[in-house]
Amino acid sequence: MQRTASTHPEGFTFLVWSGVGVGVLEERREGPLPKYFLSPGERVCLDERVLPQRQPEWLRGRHACKQVVRELLGPELLMHRVEVLPGPQGEPQLHLQEGPGPLDVSISHTRTLSVAAVTSRGQVGVDVEPMAPVAERLWHFFLSPAERARCEREPELALRLWVLKEALYKVLRPPQPIPLRSLVPELGEGVLRLAPPFEWELSFTFLPLRNHLLAVVHS
């Protein structure tokens, strides 16, 4: 992944990988983000659908997404004219009041970081997690039996598979929920392949970032 812009004053960093723009926004120490960048529809969504304790990270994720769009399309684009609203399954969908065709978006949060990935080509998924061991009691939620056996020998692999599968799930967007442990990707050099019923071949990358691990998957 290539870093293409210096960190902005508000703690935003922009990166590019394989046609995907990625924005990372740090938690504000001086309090929550102001809401000036929200569209009217986003303000309604925030007030009616987002729990108060989730609002700071929700705001960070939307702000990061809109900053990425401005990096991709130009700083003259007003942020409140870029709208990110929930889709049919709750996934974020990006709408532009003016500009090029559809853009696909994925957003992920931790307590201190929000990450947004945007592309005009295909679908994208992103996930970010703290760089810490994943408790073994959680392994059965996202690892297949063969993957669990491998992680017993290589415990650090569990975090990479967790972050990767979360990002992969956001790309697949199955019409019905499926367990992460049923997704068993075959990993090549930057290429991820899935067995039936998906039979997809996708690109992926990892990025260690500020004591976090970031994964991006792109169709």
Secondary structure, 3 states (H helix, E strand, C coil): CEECCCCCCCCEEEEEECCEEEEEEECCCCCCCCCCCCCHHHHHHHHHHCCHHHHHHHHHHHHHHHHHHHHHHCCCCCHHHEEEEECCCCCEEEEECCCCCCCEEEEEECCCEEEEEEECCCCEEEEEEECCCCCHHHHHHHCCHHHHHHHHHCCCHHHHHHHHHHHHHHHHCCCCCCCHHHCCCEECCCEEECCCCCCCEEEEEEEEECCEEEEEEEC
